[in-house]
Amino acid sequence: RPGGITEVQNQLKNHKQTLLEYVVTDNAVFVFVLNGKQFEVKRLSRDALKNVSVLKELYNTGPVRFSVASYQLFNTLIQPVERYITTKQLVIIPDNELFYLNFEVLISDSSTHDFSKMNYLINRYEISYQLTTSALLFDHKQNSPEDKALLFAPVFTDVMKQRYLQSVGDSSLADRQYFTLMRQPFIIRAAREIGKLIRSDLFAEQAAIESEFKQRASQYNILHLGTHAEVNNSSPLQSRFFMAKPLKEDSTDRDDGYLYAYEIYAMQLRADLAVLTACETGSGNWRQGEGVMSLAHSFMYAGCPSVVMSLWKIDEKSSADIITTFYKYLADGKTKSESLRLAKLHHLQSAGSTLAHPYFWAGMTLVGSEDPLFESPFYAK
């Protein structure tokens, strides 16, 4: 049941949040601003949205090009409504190409070309995203089995690939793409560190097979997938995560080593959070579009009210470090959005000019409920 404006305002007031909902049309951008007291609508220029593509392809974007695009987007999307932002917490409902913009990287002035000194929006606001306004009104209290995380990290070592080839027997029958997947040493290191912070079960390397995830996922409060992903924009339900290839002794007829979006949609999850730290596949083309959102949305549809996901191809080492710090704050009882923001600020404070580039810290975003997972500090027993 969609809620009325008053109901949404009460929710925002209780959570000390301001909501910005953007609607992109052929000719303009409309933003609906809602806080505990006000409801405003503004018509904005669509021209600046051409800069979104610059901020989607951050890897090779230099500081001058970045600051021009980022500052123009700030002036278009945030500055006209900033007087109505009365809280530190911002909830943004994007539309169209804005789904692939992390508002945290927008800058409120263009006076410096040093990435470590730019005045990013993350310095002023704690930003999370929602897919719809009505999602704000959902009761996110899950009937979770216990406060425990399921950590999956296939890693894709050379030994795993050799064992898979031996198991198949005939190399012409092997899935060649499996052999091109890059090893992920920082992701497994992060998973082990996370295991020291919160109670968890880790399935690493060959143990991280698809059938184990499907069998166990409904029993955990946190689902953590540190792996490769492949986005399919022409058929978003075919977007998929890569798991360890099953060997003959642990195989089932339906276990092909891929966890597809359509399979996740069909699951019944009771987790409060899914963390998807998926890097690009190594095939080199992480295209933007519906496909990226489909992997996060599949977890939300299956019953998971919050997803931390990557908006673009992410750097494995820096994102693994940020996610580890995110779990530290989460275990301290902080909200999900505050935990992710503090983890990114921690990275920025210790990063030099090179690693302060948003490519290294801004890829991960929170979609959904920002509520804390633990009411008081909670550590691994």
C-alpha positions in Angstrom: 0.0 0.0 0.0 1.6 3.3 -1.0 1.7 5.7 1.9 0.5 9.3 1.8 2.8 12.3 2.1 2.0 12.8 5.8 2.9 9.2 6.6 6.2 9.5 4.7 7.0 12.8 6.4 6.4 11.2 9.8 8.8 8.5 8.9 11.4 11.0 7.7 11.0 13.0 10.9 11.4 10.0 13.1 14.6 9.0 11.3 15.9 12.6 10.9 16.1 12.2 7.1 15.4 14.4 4.0 14.1 12.6 0.9 15.0 13.7 -2.7 13.1 11.9 -5.4 14.2 12.6 -9.0 12.0 12.1 -12.0 13.8 12.4 -15.4 11.7 13.3 -18.5 12.8 14.0 -22.1 12.9 17.7 -21.4 13.6 18.3 -17.7 14.4 16.8 -14.3 11.9 17.2 -11.5 13.0 16.8 -7.9 10.5 16.2 -5.1 11.9 17.2 -1.7 10.4 15.9 1.5 11.5 16.5 5.0 9.7 16.4 8.3 7.9 19.7 7.7 8.0 20.6 4.0 7.1 19.2 0.6 8.7 21.0 -2.4 8.9 20.3 -6.1 11.5 21.9 -8.4 12.0 21.7 -12.2 15.7 21.4 -13.1 17.6 21.6 -16.3 18.3 18.2 -18.0 21.4 19.6 -19.8 23.9 18.7 -17.0 22.9 15.0 -17.0 25.3 14.6 -19.9 28.0 14.7 -17.2 26.7 11.6 -15.5 28.6 9.5 -18.1 31.8 11.2 -17.0 31.3 10.1 -13.4 30.3 6.5 -14.5 33.7 5.9 -16.2 35.9 7.2 -13.4 38.9 4.9 -13.9 40.8 7.2 -16.3 39.0 10.5 -15.4 41.5 13.2 -14.5 40.9 15.8 -11.8 40.0 18.7 -14.1 37.4 16.7 -16.2 36.0 15.2 -13.0 35.7 18.5 -11.1 33.9 20.2 -14.0 31.4 17.4 -14.4 30.9 16.9 -10.7 30.4 20.6 -9.9 27.9 21.1 -12.8 25.9 18.2 -11.5 26.0 19.6 -8.0 24.7 22.9 -9.2 21.9 21.2 -11.2 20.8 18.5 -8.8 21.6 19.6 -5.2 22.2 23.4 -5.0 18.6 24.5 -6.1 17.1 22.4 -3.2 19.8 22.5 -0.6 17.9 25.0 1.5 15.2 22.3 2.1 17.8 19.7 3.2 17.3 20.1 7.0 19.1 16.8 8.1 22.4 15.2 7.8 20.8 12.0 6.4 19.8 12.1 2.8 17.7 9.4 1.1 17.8 9.6 -2.7 15.4 7.9 -5.1 17.1 8.2 -8.5 15.6 7.8 -12.0 16.9 6.9 -15.4 20.7 7.6 -15.7 20.8 9.0 -12.2 20.7 5.4 -11.0 24.4 5.2 -11.9 25.5 8.4 -10.2 26.8 8.3 -6.7 25.8 11.6 -5.3 28.6 11.4 -2.7 31.1 12.4 -5.3 29.4 15.7 -6.2 31.5 18.7 -5.2 30.2 22.0 -4.0 33.1 24.1 -5.4 35.7 23.6 -8.1 38.5 25.5 -6.5 41.0 22.6 -6.3 42.1 19.9 -8.6 43.6 17.7 -5.9 41.3 14.7 -5.3 42.2 14.6 -1.6 41.1 18.2 -1.0 37.8 18.3 -2.9 34.7 19.2 -1.0 32.7 16.1 -1.7 29.0 15.8 -0.7 30.0 12.8 1.5 31.7 15.3 3.8 28.3 16.9 4.6 25.7 14.2 4.2 25.1 10.6 5.0 23.6 9.3 1.7 21.6 6.2 1.0 19.2 5.2 -1.8 15.8 3.7 -2.2 14.0 2.3 -5.2 10.6 3.7 -4.3 9.0 6.1 -1.7 6.8 3.4 -0.3 9.8 1.3 0.6 10.5 3.9 3.3 7.3 2.7 5.1 8.0 -1.0 5.1 8.6 -2.7 8.4 12.1 -4.0 8.0 12.1 -6.2 11.1 13.0 -9.7 9.8 12.3 -13.0 11.4 16.0 -13.8 11.0 17.3 -17.1 12.4 20.3 -15.5 14.2 22.8 -12.7 14.0 25.3 -14.4 11.7 26.8 -13.7 8.4 27.3 -16.1 5.4 30.5 -15.1 3.7 31.2 -16.4 0.2 34.6 -15.9 -1.4 35.5 -18.2 -4.3 38.9 -16.5 -4.9 39.4 -18.4 -8.2 42.9 -19.8 -7.5 45.0 -21.7 -10.1 44.6 -24.9 -8.1 40.8 -24.5 -8.3 40.9 -24.1 -12.1 43.2 -27.2 -12.4 41.0 -29.3 -10.3 37.9 -28.2 -12.3 39.7 -29.2 -15.6 40.6 -32.6 -14.2 37.0 -33.1 -13.0 35.6 -32.3 -16.4 38.1 -34.6 -18.1 37.6 -33.4 -21.7 38.9 -29.8 -21.9 36.6 -29.1 -24.9 33.6 -29.5 -22.4 35.1 -27.0 -19.9 33.7 -23.5 -19.4 36.5 -21.5 -20.8 35.4 -18.3 -19.1 36.3 -19.8 -15.7 40.0 -19.8 -16.6 40.0 -16.1 -17.3 38.6 -15.0 -13.9 41.2 -13.1 -12.0 42.3 -14.3 -8.5 40.9 -12.1 -5.7 43.4 -12.2 -2.8 42.1 -9.0 -1.1 38.5 -10.2 -1.1 39.4 -13.4 0.8 41.6 -11.4 3.2 38.6 -9.1 3.8 36.3 -12.0 4.4 38.7 -13.4 7.1 38.9 -10.1 8.8 35.1 -9.7 8.8 34.9 -13.1 10.4 36.9 -11.8 13.3 34.4 -8.9 13.7 31.0 -10.7 13.6 29.8 -14.2 13.9 30.0 -15.9 10.5 30.5 -19.0 8.4 33.0 -18.6 5.6 32.9 -20.6 2.4 36.1 -19.9 0.6 37.7 -21.2 -2.6 36.3 -24.6 -3.7 33.8 -24.6 -0.8 32.0 -21.5 -2.3 29.8 -23.4 -4.7 26.4 -22.3 -5.9 24.4 -25.2 -4.3 25.9 -24.4 -0.8 24.8 -20.8 -1.1 21.2 -21.7 -2.2 20.9 -24.2 0.5 22.2 -22.0 3.3 21.3 -18.4 2.4 17.9 -18.3 4.2 19.5 -19.2 7.5 21.6 -16.0 7.9 21.1 -12.4 8.8 23.9 -11.1 6.5 24.8 -12.4 3.1 28.3 -11.4 1.8 29.3 -12.2 -1.7 32.9 -11.4 -2.6 33.3 -12.6 -6.2 33.1 -11.6 -9.9 29.9 -10.6 -11.5 28.7 -10.3 -15.1 26.0 -7.8 -16.0 23.6 -8.5 -18.9 21.8 -5.3 -19.9 19.9 -6.9 -22.8 18.5 -9.5 -20.5 19.0 -8.3 -16.9 17.6 -11.5 -15.3 20.6 -13.3 -16.9 23.1 -11.1 -14.9 25.1 -13.4 -12.7 27.6 -14.0 -10.0 30.5 -16.4 -10.5 30.9 -19.2 -7.9 33.4 -22.0 -7.6 32.8 -24.6 -10.4 31.5 -27.7 -8.8 33.7 -30.8 -9.0 32.1 -34.2 -9.9 32.0 -35.3 -6.3 30.1 -32.2 -5.0 28.0 -31.5 -8.1 24.3 -31.4 -8.6 22.5 -31.5 -12.0 21.5 -27.8 -11.7 24.8 -26.4 -10.2 26.6 -24.7 -13.1 28.8 -22.4 -11.0 26.7 -19.3 -11.8 24.2 -17.6 -9.5 21.8 -15.8 -11.8 19.6 -12.9 -10.9 16.5 -14.9 -11.9 17.5 -17.6 -9.4 17.9 -15.0 -6.6 14.5 -13.6 -7.4 13.0 -17.1 -6.7 14.7 -17.4 -3.3 13.1 -16.7 0.1 15.7 -14.8 2.1 15.4 -13.6 5.7 18.6 -11.6 5.8 18.6 -7.9 6.8 21.6 -7.1 4.6 23.3 -8.4 1.4 26.8 -7.1 0.7 27.8 -7.6 -3.0 31.4 -6.7 -3.5 31.5 -8.0 -7.0 34.4 -6.9 -9.2 34.3 -7.0 -13.0 34.7 -10.4 -14.7 38.0 -9.7 -16.5 36.1 -9.8 -19.8 36.6 -6.0 -19.6 33.2 -4.6 -20.3 31.2 -3.5 -17.3 28.4 -1.8 -19.1 26.0 0.5 -17.4 22.2 -0.1 -17.5 19.4 -2.1 -16.1 21.6 -5.0 -15.4 23.6 -3.6 -12.6 20.5 -2.8 -10.6 19.0 -6.2 -11.3 21.5 -8.0 -9.1 20.7 -5.7 -6.1 17.0 -5.7 -6.8 16.9 -9.5 -7.0 18.1 -9.7 -3.3 15.6 -7.0 -2.3 12.7 -8.8 -4.0 13.7 -12.1 -2.4 13.2 -10.4 1.0 16.5 -8.6 1.8 15.6 -4.9 2.8 19.2 -3.6 2.4 21.9 -4.1 -0.2 25.4 -2.7 -0.4 26.4 -2.9 -4.0 28.9 -1.6 -6.5 27.8 0.9 -9.1 30.8 0.4 -11.4 33.9 -1.7 -11.8 35.5 -1.4 -8.4 39.1 -1.6 -7.2 39.5 -4.9 -5.4 42.0 -3.8 -2.7 40.4 -0.4 -1.7 36.9 -1.7 -1.8 37.9 -4.8 0.4 39.5 -2.4 2.9 36.4 -0.1 2.9 34.0 -3.0 3.4 36.1 -4.4 6.3 35.9 -1.0 8.0 32.2 -0.9 7.2 31.7 -4.1 9.2 33.7 -2.7 12.1 31.3 0.3 12.4 28.3 -2.0 11.9 29.4 -4.3 14.7 29.7 -1.1 16.9 25.9 -0.7 16.5 25.9 2.1 13.9 23.4 2.3 11.1 24.3 0.8 7.8 24.5 4.2 6.0 26.6 5.8 8.8 28.9 2.7 8.8 29.5 2.9 5.0 30.0 6.7 5.1 32.5 6.5 8.0 34.4 3.7 6.2 34.8 5.8 3.1 35.8 8.9 5.1 38.4 6.7 6.9 39.8 5.7 3.5 39.8 9.4 2.4 41.6 10.6 5.5 44.4 8.1 5.1 44.6 8.3 1.3 47.0 10.4 -0.7 46.0 12.3 -3.8 46.0 9.2 -6.0 43.9 6.9 -3.8 41.5 9.8 -2.9 40.2 9.5 -6.5 36.5 8.6 -6.2 37.1 5.5 -8.3 38.8 4.0 -5.3 36.2 4.8 -2.6 32.8 5.7 -4.1 31.9 2.5 -6.0 30.0 0.9 -3.1 26.5 2.3 -2.2 23.7 1.4 0.2 20.2 0.7 -1.3 17.3 0.2 1.1 16.9 0.4 4.8 19.7 2.1 6.7 18.6 0.7 10.1 21.4 -0.7 12.3 21.8 -4.4 12.4 22.9 -4.6 16.0 21.3 -2.6 18.8 24.5 -2.6 20.8 28.1 -3.4 20.0 28.2 -7.0 18.8 31.4 -8.9 18.2 32.3 -12.4 17.1 32.0 -14.9 19.9 
